[in-house]
Amino acid sequence: MSDARAAAPADGEAGSGSASTRRLAAGWRALLLAWAVVAMALCFNQQFTLRFFADVTLLDTEYFWGLLAVLLPLAFVVYPLRRGHALDRVPWYDALLFAGASGLAFLWAWTARESAANGWEYSAPSAAPRWMVWAAVATWLLVLEALRRAGGWTLFVIMGLFSVFPLVSGSMPAPLTAPSVGLLEAASFHVFSRESVLGIPMRAFAELVIGFLVFGTALQYTGAGRFFIDFAFALCGHYRGGAAKVAIFSSGLLGSMSGSVISNVLTTGTMTIPAMKRTGLKPATAAAVEACASTGAVLAPPVMGATAFVMAEFLDIPYAQVALAAAVPALLYYFALFMQIDANAGRNGLTGLPRDEMPRLGKVFREGWYFVFVIVLLVVLLLVMKRENWAPWLATGLLLVLNQLFSPQRWGRRELVAFIEGNGRVFVELVAILAGVGLLVGAFSLTGLTGPLTTELLFLAGDSPLLLMVMGAVTSFVLGMGMTITACYIFLAVLLAPSLIKVGLDPLAVHMFIMYWGMVSFITPPVALAAFAAAPLAKASPMETGLQAMKIGSIIYFVPFFFVMNPSLVLQGSLPDFVLHATTALLGVALVCAGLQGYLQGVGDLRRCGALEWPLRAALMLGGLMFVAPGGGLMPLSPLQMTVAALAVSVPAVVVAKLLARKTRDQPVGA
């Protein structure tokens, strides 16, 4: 089995940016490598308090501006002015922008202590030298341009408009009215405060995301992709629909480490999609399975994506708590994919791959045991020792040592350079996006509009949590078409989450609800980035692939509503409630999948039920959804009442299906 070794953005958003990247000449490439190493050293120094730099412990603002100084200017080098423009060289104006952005960021790092001591955040126009305030305006503009290049025009327009909103907020209609500020006051707040460019998104990147990006890239460049694919083939490749189940396992395992959707599709899909087609799956279905399995990368702990780290910052809770809360919804999602594939294979008579073509499980473990060891170490550091800042660095160090000792693919100079460059490009993209998105947070912090908007949303929704959730789901989906998941999440975490929390919903469940719906566009037309990336690998129609992905990944549209209504599914409740809801949810997912695919375990193909096939399938889906929906909380029925109602709908359907299938057992399907 071959391994595609490509680093990709670890928040699952590759492909959502605006432009292809440049092929850098030797000098610029050397600078990218050097600055990537400096960025990693800065982060390592800060997390472990090593005092690399002149025996000084850096202030947070000094550290943040230091990272921006080495990474943000590279956006003008890595990304061209417009798509496809000057991909073979860096024009003079981009070199000038690089120099200007570097100089300004280093200036802010150098003056960070003076800024904090003199309160420039609040009084810069009068307290700071006049030229420095105008330099803040220039920094604001450069951050927006870097965002446009890395994140696209949609992000640029939205964040640009919101960043200037404080200048005109006094003349806006209610509920958008707030005292206006001048240009220099707004620029000072955006640059000197810890609420805007250096706000929650950038803090999450600097404190947690960098380490996990390095870990995910190290996994890819040490052959973890091949190990996970071989492990999945050995485990379930020979069962019915085995190639599709391999896609689910391998994409889930690899994605849970890298958190990258498109990278997942392009890495595992090159292996799994041809295998799925070979065992009888239609091309569009094969591509849809891979798209859905890769989309789960953003949901699956322990690493998840950059959005999860930003969420931890917003909620001011340990990242481990976010990862644990995501575990059950991720399990339900992947269990639903598995059951849909199994039912589809049973209905269509699909077989597995020949056993003699599958790698041996023992051999796979002997060759890649250290990947399992490193992942166990990461989980222990995260969940047991609560060392989330240290965990990715220690796990990466151990992985690289074990790779050099035991892997036949030991790194040389070429692999090391590729690893550093891969990290550097990912760092540049994320810093440009997160610093720019921080302007949105800064604008609302400066105007203080979050409270009035929350009140207005509650008024519009009539204090109805369900209507607010529907509004949030639709808004998240629409924004997810034009924004990265992280940007979409931050936008709604500022605007919508306070309203949902104010009506009594659990904060963690609310924020996870927003994140889930922000990523739905990966498998939902008209955008469906994951489906469209998988379609060419299967030589299938992109739109047909997107529609199939919607069907196969349908559980993702329902689960967020259920864990917001009763947050026991995100571990925010008592142990008995969790055990009951998790058990009924798994049963419900199995019934929903049976209804969607028309094949019920223990009964067989529901086409044997003749004219009653579709009524029975509808009953199975309805009963399944009632099982998944947890009683209590906002639900009108208690957990026991909901379970009884689900049994009343699903049990008769199963009994009738079994009786009809038994009667027609010897008849051909469809007769």
Buried (B, 14 or more C-beta within 10 A) or exposed (E): BEBBBBBBBBBBBBBBBBBEBBEBEEEBBEBBBEBBBBBBBBBBBBBEEEEEBEEEEBBBBBBBBBBBBBBBBBBBBBBBBEEEEEEEBBEEEBBEBBEBBBEBBBBBBBBBEEBBEBEBBBEBBEBBEEEBBEBBBBBBEBBBBBBBBBBBEBBBEBBBEBBBBBBEBEEBEEBBBBEBBEBBBBBBBBBBBBBBBBBBBBBBBBBBBBBBBBBBBBBBBBBBBBBBBBBBBBBBBBBBBBBBBBBBBBBBBBBBBBBBBBBBBBBBBBBBBBBBBEBBBBBBBBBBBBBBBBBBBBBBBBBBBBBBBBBBBBBEBBBBBBBBBBBBBBBBBBBBBBBBBBBBBBBBEBBBBEEEEBBEEEEBBEBBEBBEBBBEBBBEBBBEEBBBBBBBBBBBBBBBEBBEEEBEBEBEEEBEBBBBBBBBBBBBBBBBBBBBBBBBBBBBBBBEBBEBBBBBBBEBBEEEBEBBBEBBBEBBBEBBBBBBBBBBBBBBBBBBBBBBBBBEBBBBBBBBBBBBBBBBBBBBBEBBBBBBBBBBBBEBBBBBBBBBBBBBBBBBBBBBBBBBBBBBBBBBBEEEBBEBBBEBBBBBBBBBBBBBBBBBBEBBBBBBBEEBBEEBBEBBBBBBBBBBBBBBBBBEBEBEEBBEBBBEBBEEBBEBBBEBBEEBEEEEEEE
